[in-house]
Amino acid sequence: MKNLILLQGQDRISFYLKEIKNALAAQQSVIFLLNDLVAVEKVKTEISKNLNIQPFVSFRNQPNELETWQKIRQSQNCVVVGTRSSIFAPVNNLGLIIVDQEDDQVYKQEQTPHYHAREVALMRAEISGAKVILGNHSLSLESFYLAKTENINFEVIPPKLTYPEIKIIDVRRMAYAQRKDKLLFSKFLADAIYTELTDKGKILLVINRTGFATAAACHNCGVALKCPRCNVNLVFHFEEDKLKCHHCNFKMEVPKICPSCNAGYIKYSGIGTEKVESELARIFPQARIKIIEDDKQPTNLTDADIFVATSSVVKQQGILNFDLVGVLVIDNLLNRVDYRAAEKTFSLLMGLVSLTGKKMIIQSAYANHYCFQALVQNDAQIFYKAELKQRKQLNLAPFKHVILIRVRGIDFDKAKKASLDLFEKLNQAKSSSLKILSLNPGQPPKLRGNFYFQILMRASNPEKASHFLKLHLKDWHYSGIIVTVDVDPI
C-alpha cells in the first residue's frame, strides 16, 4: 500500500499528533484506534491539549453511543478516538487511520462476526484513499513481512532510554539445591535485586499469572479442584481467600477438607503474582513490595521498592522507568499450544525492554532460543528471520491463512459426534484452495458450560475458502450445536 506507514518506537504520540494536524488542515477526518480505554482517555487529553480540538470518543457499550455516532456522521471532518469497534465510525472525508499497538490481540473480535480491526483499517483505507499508520514498540510478524516484501514507509523513533544490559539465566544450569527446592529466583537474580535495593533502585518482576497458586489438589487422592463450568484448574487468591476461575466468573470458598476423599489437607502448586510477593517479603523483609494489579491507573514509583506485575504493565510505557526488570516463568508463554507463541513472547519482552535503561534478567530453560538471542544482541531481525523461516516451512501466516472451525455444545457426546461428522463431510468435499489439517478438542476443551472441538484448516485464498465453507455449511445442521468460523485466529 502506498499510503501505509509502519511506526516503531516508544514515544509515538508526537508523530501521531503531527499527522492528525496535517489531516485536519486538509479538511479530512481521522480514526485513532487504541487497545484500551485508559489509552483512549490519555490520547483524548493529548489531542485536546496540543491541537485545541475536542475529539469524539467511541467504544463498545458506550453511554449515548447512537447519539455520538450521529454527531460523527454530521461532522464534515473530525477526530474519532476509540477502541476496536471505532474502525466502523461513520466519518466523512476519511483521510487518516491510526492503529496503535497494532499487534495487540484485543483488535481481533472473538465473537461472531470475527474481524481484525487492523485488516478492516487497511480495507477501509484502500476504499477511501486514506493514509494508515500502524504503530507499536515492535512490529507484528505480518507487518514486518509486509515491510520486507512491499515498498512501505518505515519510521523508527529513537528510544529515550539507553538499551539495557540483558542477561538470560538458564534455569537448567542452576545449582542442584536451587532446582530441588524449586526456588523462584536464581542466585544471579536474587543478588541483582539485593544490589538494586542497596542502591535505592526500583525493581520490576514480571510473571504472567495472577493469584497465589495456579492449582489446588488433594495431597491424598490427587483430585484437583476445577471449575464446574470450564473444567480448568481453579486459581487460589490469597488476598480474597478464594478459589477463582480465570475463564468465567465462578469462585468458591477454599475447602477445609477434600470434597472427594475427605482428607484434611489441600496442596497448592504453581506460582502467581501473590506467591512472588510472598517470597520477596521472606527474602527481602526490608523492601516495600507492591503488586501492580490494575492497569487502569498509572503506577507511582514512590509507592514501593519492588513491583510485581503481569504483562499488562507494558501498557504503561513512557510512564515507568525501572533500574532492574526481572522476567519469571516466561517459558509458560513460549510453550503454549499456539503457533504465535514465540511472536507474543517476543512482543512482551520488547515492551518490557522499554521500561528500563539499565538491566533486564530473564529466567528460562531455553536460553538459546532465538527469541532471547534477538534481545541480547539488540537485533530484532534475528527473531523475525528465524520465525518467518519456521512459518514458511509450516505454511502458516503470513504465507498462508489459517482457518479455525469451532464446534460447541452443552452435551459432550453430541458435540463430539457433530465435529466428527463435519470433519468427515469437509474431507469428502475436498477443495484445491483449502487443506483440512486436524480435528482436536478445544483449548480448553470445556468453557462456560460448553464443550468445544476445533477443526484446523489452511488456505492460500481466504475468499475461495470462505465460498467453499459457505457452500458446505449452509445445509449442515445439528440440534443444540453452534459452529463458528474464524480466519487467522489470534
C-alpha positions as CSV (number, residue, x, y, z in Angstrom):
1,M,0.0,0.0,0.0
2,K,1.3,3.4,-1.0
3,N,-0.3,5.2,2.0
4,L,0.8,2.8,4.7
5,I,3.3,3.9,7.4
6,L,4.8,1.4,9.8
7,L,5.9,3.2,13.0
8,Q,8.2,1.6,15.6
9,G,9.3,3.2,18.9
10,Q,8.2,4.2,22.3
11,D,7.2,7.9,22.1
12,R,4.8,7.6,19.2
13,I,2.3,10.2,20.3
14,S,4.3,13.2,18.9
15,F,4.3,11.6,15.5
16,Y,0.6,10.8,15.6
17,L,-0.2,14.4,16.6
18,K,1.7,15.8,13.7
19,E,-0.1,13.5,11.2
20,I,-3.5,14.3,12.8
21,K,-2.8,18.1,12.5
22,N,-1.9,17.6,8.8
23,A,-5.1,15.6,8.1
24,L,-7.3,18.3,9.8
25,A,-5.5,21.0,7.9
26,A,-6.6,19.2,4.7
27,Q,-10.2,19.1,5.9
28,Q,-10.0,15.3,6.5
29,S,-11.3,13.1,9.3
30,V,-9.2,10.8,11.5
31,I,-9.9,7.5,13.2
32,F,-7.5,6.7,16.0
33,L,-7.7,3.1,17.4
34,L,-6.2,2.2,20.8
35,N,-6.1,-1.1,22.8
36,D,-7.9,0.0,26.0
37,L,-10.0,2.8,27.5
38,V,-7.1,4.1,29.6
39,A,-5.1,4.8,26.5
40,V,-8.2,6.3,24.9
41,E,-8.6,8.9,27.7
42,K,-4.9,9.7,27.6
43,V,-4.8,10.3,23.9
44,K,-8.0,12.3,24.1
45,T,-6.3,14.6,26.6
46,E,-3.2,14.9,24.5
47,I,-5.2,15.9,21.3
48,S,-7.3,18.4,23.2
49,K,-4.2,20.0,24.8
50,N,-2.0,20.1,21.7
51,L,-4.4,20.6,18.8
52,N,-7.1,22.6,20.7
53,I,-10.0,20.4,19.4
54,Q,-12.4,18.1,21.2
55,P,-12.2,14.6,19.6
56,F,-15.2,12.2,19.7
57,V,-14.7,9.2,22.0
58,S,-16.2,5.9,20.8
59,F,-16.2,2.4,22.3
60,R,-18.5,-0.6,22.7
61,N,-21.4,-0.2,25.2
62,Q,-20.7,3.5,25.4
63,P,-23.5,5.6,27.0
64,N,-25.4,7.5,24.3
65,E,-23.4,5.6,21.6
66,L,-26.1,6.3,18.9
67,E,-26.1,10.0,19.7
68,T,-22.2,10.1,19.4
69,W,-22.3,8.3,16.0
70,Q,-25.0,10.7,14.7
71,K,-22.7,13.6,15.6
72,I,-19.8,11.9,13.9
73,R,-21.9,11.4,10.7
74,Q,-23.0,15.1,10.7
75,S,-19.4,16.4,11.0
76,Q,-17.6,17.2,7.8
77,N,-14.2,16.4,9.4
78,C,-13.4,15.2,12.9
79,V,-11.2,13.0,15.0
80,V,-12.6,9.8,16.5
81,V,-10.6,8.2,19.3
82,G,-11.7,4.7,20.5
83,T,-11.3,1.0,20.8
84,R,-11.7,-1.8,18.2
85,S,-15.3,-1.1,17.1
86,S,-14.4,2.6,16.3
87,I,-13.0,1.4,13.0
88,F,-16.6,1.4,11.7
89,A,-17.3,5.0,12.8
90,P,-19.3,6.8,10.1
91,V,-16.8,9.7,9.5
92,N,-16.9,11.9,6.4
93,N,-13.8,12.6,4.3
94,L,-11.7,9.9,5.9
95,G,-8.0,10.8,5.5
96,L,-6.1,9.0,8.2
97,I,-6.4,5.9,10.3
98,I,-4.0,5.2,13.2
99,V,-3.8,1.8,14.9
100,D,-1.6,1.9,17.9
101,Q,-0.2,-1.3,19.5
102,E,-1.2,-2.9,16.2
103,D,-0.2,-6.4,17.3
104,D,-2.5,-6.5,20.4
105,Q,-4.9,-9.3,20.2
106,V,-7.8,-7.1,21.5
107,Y,-8.1,-5.8,18.0
108,K,-9.5,-9.3,17.0
109,Q,-13.2,-9.7,17.6
110,E,-13.6,-13.0,19.3
111,Q,-17.4,-13.3,18.9
112,T,-19.0,-13.6,15.5
113,P,-18.7,-11.9,13.2
114,H,-14.9,-12.3,13.5
115,Y,-12.8,-9.4,12.3
116,H,-9.4,-7.8,12.9
117,A,-9.5,-4.0,13.3
118,R,-6.1,-3.7,11.6
119,E,-7.3,-5.6,8.5
120,V,-10.5,-3.6,8.4
121,A,-8.5,-0.4,8.7
122,L,-6.4,-1.4,5.6
123,M,-9.5,-2.3,3.6
124,R,-11.3,0.9,4.6
125,A,-8.2,3.0,3.7
126,E,-8.0,1.3,0.3
127,I,-11.6,2.2,-0.5
128,S,-11.3,5.8,0.7
129,G,-7.7,6.5,-0.3
130,A,-6.8,7.3,3.3
131,K,-3.4,7.0,5.0
132,V,-2.8,4.2,7.6
133,I,-0.3,4.3,10.4
134,L,0.4,1.1,12.2
135,G,2.4,1.8,15.4
136,N,4.0,-0.4,18.0
137,H,7.1,-0.8,20.2
138,S,7.9,-3.8,18.0
139,L,6.4,-4.9,14.6
140,S,4.0,-7.8,14.3
141,L,5.3,-10.5,12.1
142,E,2.7,-9.7,9.4
143,S,3.8,-6.0,9.4
144,F,7.5,-7.0,9.2
145,Y,6.7,-9.3,6.3
146,L,4.7,-6.5,4.6
147,A,7.6,-4.1,5.0
148,K,10.0,-6.7,3.6
149,T,8.0,-7.6,0.5
150,E,6.4,-4.2,-0.3
151,N,7.7,-0.7,-0.7
152,I,6.3,0.7,2.5
153,N,7.4,3.7,4.6
154,F,9.0,2.5,7.8
155,E,9.7,5.0,10.6
156,V,11.7,4.3,13.7
157,I,11.6,6.6,16.7
158,P,14.9,6.6,18.6
159,P,14.3,5.3,22.2
160,K,14.6,7.8,25.1
161,L,16.3,5.2,27.3
162,T,19.6,3.5,26.5
163,Y,19.3,-0.1,25.6
164,P,19.7,-2.2,28.8
165,E,22.1,-5.0,29.6
166,I,20.1,-8.2,29.1
167,K,21.1,-11.4,30.8
168,I,19.5,-14.8,30.2
169,I,19.6,-17.2,33.1
170,D,19.4,-20.9,32.0
171,V,17.4,-22.4,34.9
172,R,18.5,-25.9,33.8
173,R,22.1,-25.0,34.9
174,M,21.1,-23.6,38.3
175,A,22.7,-25.4,41.3
176,Y,21.1,-28.7,42.2
177,A,19.9,-27.4,45.5
178,Q,18.1,-24.5,43.9
179,R,16.4,-26.8,41.3
180,K,15.5,-29.3,44.0
181,D,13.9,-26.6,46.2
182,K,12.2,-25.0,43.2
183,L,13.4,-21.5,44.1
184,L,11.6,-18.7,42.3
185,F,14.7,-16.6,41.9
186,S,18.1,-17.7,40.7
187,K,21.1,-16.6,42.7
188,F,22.0,-14.2,40.0
189,L,18.6,-12.5,40.0
190,A,18.4,-12.5,43.9
191,D,21.8,-10.8,44.0
192,A,20.8,-8.3,41.4
193,I,17.6,-7.4,43.4
194,Y,19.7,-7.1,46.6
195,T,22.2,-4.7,44.8
196,E,19.4,-2.5,43.5
197,L,17.7,-2.3,46.9
198,T,21.1,-1.3,48.4
199,D,21.4,1.4,45.7
200,K,17.8,2.6,46.3
201,G,16.9,1.5,42.8
202,K,13.4,0.5,41.5
203,I,12.7,-3.1,40.6
204,L,10.0,-4.8,38.4
205,L,9.4,-8.5,38.4
206,V,7.0,-9.8,35.8
207,I,5.1,-13.1,35.9
208,N,2.1,-13.5,33.6
209,R,-0.2,-15.1,36.2
210,T,-2.3,-13.6,38.9
211,G,-3.1,-15.1,42.3
212,F,-1.1,-17.1,44.7
213,A,-1.2,-20.7,43.3
214,T,-2.4,-21.9,39.9
215,A,-3.6,-25.3,41.1
216,A,-5.1,-26.8,44.2
217,A,-5.3,-30.5,44.7
218,C,-5.8,-33.1,47.5
219,H,-2.4,-34.5,48.8
220,N,-4.1,-37.8,49.5
221,C,-6.2,-38.7,46.4
222,G,-4.7,-36.2,43.9
223,V,-8.1,-34.8,42.8
224,A,-7.6,-31.2,41.5
225,L,-10.2,-28.6,42.3
226,K,-11.7,-27.5,39.0
227,C,-14.2,-25.0,37.7
228,P,-17.6,-26.9,37.1
229,R,-18.3,-24.8,34.1
230,C,-14.9,-24.8,32.4
231,N,-13.2,-27.9,33.8
232,V,-9.9,-25.9,34.3
233,N,-7.9,-25.6,37.5
234,L,-9.1,-23.1,39.9
235,V,-6.6,-20.4,41.0
236,F,-6.1,-19.7,44.7
237,H,-6.1,-16.0,45.6
238,F,-4.6,-15.5,49.0
239,E,-5.9,-11.9,49.5
240,E,-9.5,-12.9,49.0
241,D,-9.0,-16.4,50.4
242,K,-11.0,-17.8,47.4
243,L,-10.5,-20.2,44.5
244,K,-11.4,-18.5,41.2
245,C,-11.8,-19.5,37.6
246,H,-10.0,-17.1,35.2
247,H,-12.2,-18.0,32.3
248,C,-15.6,-17.3,33.8
249,N,-16.9,-15.6,37.0
250,F,-17.0,-18.8,39.1
251,K,-15.5,-18.5,42.6
252,M,-15.7,-20.6,45.8
253,E,-14.5,-20.7,49.3
254,V,-11.4,-22.7,50.0
255,P,-12.5,-26.1,51.2
256,K,-11.2,-27.3,54.6
257,I,-11.3,-30.9,53.5
258,C,-11.1,-32.7,50.1
259,P,-14.6,-32.9,48.6
260,S,-13.6,-36.3,47.1
261,C,-11.9,-38.3,49.9
262,N,-12.4,-36.0,52.9
263,A,-8.7,-35.8,53.6
264,G,-7.8,-32.7,55.7
265,Y,-5.1,-31.1,53.5
266,I,-5.3,-29.3,50.2
267,K,-1.9,-28.8,48.4
268,Y,-1.3,-25.7,46.3
269,S,1.2,-25.6,43.4
270,G,2.2,-23.2,40.7
271,I,3.0,-19.5,41.2
272,G,1.4,-16.2,40.5
273,T,1.9,-12.6,41.5
274,E,0.9,-13.1,45.1
275,K,3.3,-16.0,45.5
276,V,6.1,-13.9,44.1
277,E,5.2,-11.1,46.6
278,S,5.2,-13.6,49.5
279,E,8.7,-14.9,48.5
280,L,10.1,-11.4,48.1
281,A,8.8,-10.4,51.6
282,R,10.5,-13.5,53.0
283,I,13.9,-13.0,51.3
284,F,13.9,-9.2,51.4
285,P,12.0,-8.2,54.6
286,Q,13.3,-4.6,54.5
287,A,11.8,-3.9,51.0
288,R,8.5,-2.3,50.2
289,I,6.6,-4.5,47.8
290,K,3.6,-3.8,45.7
291,I,1.5,-5.8,43.1
292,I,0.5,-3.8,40.1
293,E,-2.9,-5.3,39.8
294,D,-4.9,-2.6,38.0
295,D,-3.5,-1.5,34.6
296,K,-6.2,1.2,34.6
297,Q,-4.3,3.5,36.8
298,P,-0.7,4.7,36.2
299,T,1.7,3.4,38.8
300,N,3.6,5.8,41.1
301,L,7.2,4.5,41.6
302,T,7.5,6.1,45.0
303,D,4.9,3.6,46.4
304,A,7.4,0.7,46.7
305,D,10.9,-0.6,46.0
306,I,9.8,-3.8,44.2
307,F,6.8,-4.0,42.0
308,V,5.3,-7.3,40.8
309,A,3.1,-7.3,37.7
310,T,1.7,-9.2,34.8
311,S,2.2,-8.4,31.1
312,S,-0.3,-5.6,31.4
313,V,2.5,-3.4,32.8
314,V,3.8,-2.8,29.2
315,K,0.7,-0.6,28.6
316,Q,2.2,2.0,31.0
317,Q,5.1,2.7,28.6
318,G,6.5,6.2,28.9
319,I,5.4,6.4,32.5
320,L,7.6,3.9,34.2
321,N,11.4,3.6,34.3
322,F,12.9,0.8,36.4
323,D,16.5,0.1,37.3
324,L,16.0,-3.7,37.0
325,V,13.4,-5.8,35.3
326,G,13.2,-9.5,36.1
327,V,11.1,-11.9,34.0
328,L,9.9,-15.1,35.6
329,V,8.3,-18.3,34.2
330,I,8.3,-16.9,30.6
331,D,8.5,-20.5,29.3
332,N,4.8,-21.0,30.0
333,L,4.0,-18.4,27.4
334,L,6.6,-19.6,25.0
335,N,5.4,-23.3,25.2
336,R,1.7,-22.6,24.7
337,V,-0.1,-24.7,22.0
338,D,-0.2,-21.6,19.7
339,Y,1.8,-21.1,16.5
340,R,2.1,-17.4,17.5
341,A,3.5,-18.2,21.0
342,A,7.1,-17.1,20.1
343,E,5.8,-13.8,18.5
344,K,3.7,-13.0,21.5
345,T,6.6,-13.7,23.8
346,F,9.0,-11.5,21.8
347,S,6.4,-8.7,21.7
348,L,6.0,-8.8,25.5
349,L,9.8,-8.8,26.1
350,M,10.3,-5.9,23.7
351,G,7.7,-4.0,25.7
352,L,9.5,-4.8,28.9
353,V,12.8,-3.6,27.5
354,S,11.3,-0.2,27.0
355,L,10.7,0.0,30.8
356,T,14.4,0.0,31.8
357,G,17.6,1.6,30.6
358,K,19.8,-0.4,32.9
359,K,19.4,-4.1,33.3
360,M,16.9,-6.9,32.4
361,I,17.2,-10.5,33.6
362,I,15.2,-13.3,32.1
363,Q,14.9,-16.8,33.6
364,S,14.3,-19.6,31.1
365,A,15.0,-23.2,30.3
366,Y,15.5,-22.2,26.6
367,A,18.4,-19.7,26.9
368,N,19.5,-20.2,23.3
369,H,16.0,-19.6,21.8
370,Y,16.2,-17.0,19.0
371,C,13.5,-15.0,20.8
372,F,16.0,-14.3,23.6
373,Q,19.1,-14.1,21.5
374,A,17.5,-11.3,19.4
375,L,17.1,-9.3,22.7
376,V,20.6,-10.0,23.9
377,Q,22.1,-8.9,20.6
378,N,19.7,-6.0,20.2
379,D,18.8,-7.2,16.8
380,A,15.1,-7.9,16.1
381,Q,16.0,-9.2,12.7
382,I,17.3,-12.4,14.3
383,F,13.8,-13.1,15.7
384,Y,11.9,-12.1,12.6
385,K,14.1,-14.1,10.2
386,A,14.0,-17.2,12.3
387,E,10.3,-17.0,12.9
388,L,9.5,-16.4,9.2
389,K,11.6,-19.3,8.2
390,Q,9.7,-21.6,10.5
391,R,6.3,-20.2,9.4
392,K,7.3,-20.7,5.8
393,Q,8.3,-24.3,6.4
394,L,5.0,-25.0,8.1
395,N,2.9,-23.0,5.6
396,L,1.5,-20.7,8.3
397,A,0.7,-17.0,8.4
398,P,1.8,-14.7,6.8
399,F,2.4,-17.1,4.0
400,K,-0.9,-19.0,4.2
401,H,-4.2,-18.3,6.0
402,V,-5.2,-20.5,9.0
403,I,-8.9,-21.2,9.4
404,L,-10.4,-22.5,12.6
405,I,-13.9,-24.0,12.8
406,R,-15.2,-24.3,16.4
407,V,-18.0,-26.7,17.2
408,R,-19.6,-26.3,20.6
409,G,-22.5,-27.7,22.5
410,I,-23.5,-28.4,26.1
411,D,-23.7,-32.2,25.5
412,F,-20.2,-33.7,25.1
413,D,-21.2,-36.7,23.1
414,K,-23.3,-34.7,20.7
415,A,-20.6,-32.1,20.2
416,K,-18.0,-34.8,19.6
417,K,-20.2,-36.6,17.1
418,A,-21.1,-33.4,15.3
419,S,-17.5,-32.4,14.9
420,L,-16.5,-35.8,13.6
421,D,-19.4,-35.7,11.1
422,L,-18.4,-32.2,9.9
423,F,-14.7,-33.2,9.7
424,E,-15.7,-36.2,7.5
425,K,-18.0,-34.1,5.3
426,L,-15.3,-31.4,4.6
427,N,-12.7,-34.1,3.9
428,Q,-15.0,-35.8,1.4
429,A,-15.8,-32.5,-0.3
430,K,-12.2,-31.5,-0.9
431,S,-11.0,-28.2,-2.3
432,S,-7.9,-27.1,-4.1
433,S,-8.0,-23.8,-2.1
434,L,-8.4,-25.5,1.3
435,K,-6.5,-28.2,3.2
436,I,-8.1,-29.9,6.2
437,L,-5.3,-30.4,8.8
438,S,-6.8,-31.8,12.0
439,L,-9.7,-32.3,14.4
440,N,-8.9,-31.8,18.1
441,P,-10.6,-30.8,21.4
442,G,-10.7,-27.1,22.0
443,Q,-8.2,-25.2,24.1
444,P,-9.6,-25.5,26.8
445,P,-12.0,-28.4,25.8
446,K,-14.7,-27.0,28.1
447,L,-15.6,-23.4,28.6
448,R,-18.5,-21.7,30.4
449,G,-20.6,-24.9,30.3
450,N,-19.9,-25.7,26.6
451,F,-17.7,-28.5,25.2
452,Y,-15.5,-27.4,22.3
453,F,-14.0,-29.2,19.3
454,Q,-12.0,-27.4,16.6
455,I,-11.2,-28.2,13.0
456,L,-8.0,-26.6,11.7
457,M,-7.6,-25.8,8.1
458,R,-5.1,-23.9,5.9
459,A,-5.9,-21.8,2.8
460,S,-4.0,-19.8,0.2
461,N,-7.0,-17.7,-0.7
462,P,-9.4,-16.8,2.1
463,E,-12.1,-15.7,-0.3
464,K,-12.2,-19.1,-2.1
465,A,-12.1,-20.9,1.2
466,S,-14.9,-18.8,2.6
467,H,-17.0,-19.6,-0.5
468,F,-16.3,-23.3,0.0
469,L,-17.3,-23.3,3.6
470,K,-20.5,-21.3,3.0
471,L,-21.4,-23.9,0.4
472,H,-20.9,-26.9,2.6
473,L,-22.0,-25.4,5.9
474,K,-25.4,-23.9,4.8
475,D,-27.2,-27.3,4.8
476,W,-25.3,-28.8,7.8
477,H,-27.4,-28.6,11.0
478,Y,-27.2,-30.3,14.4
479,S,-29.7,-29.6,17.1
480,G,-28.0,-27.8,20.1
481,I,-24.7,-27.4,18.2
482,I,-23.2,-24.0,17.2
483,V,-20.5,-23.7,14.6
484,T,-18.2,-20.6,14.2
485,V,-15.6,-19.9,11.6
486,D,-12.5,-17.8,12.4
487,V,-10.0,-16.9,9.8
488,D,-6.4,-16.2,11.0
489,P,-7.2,-16.7,14.7
490,I,-5.1,-14.8,17.3
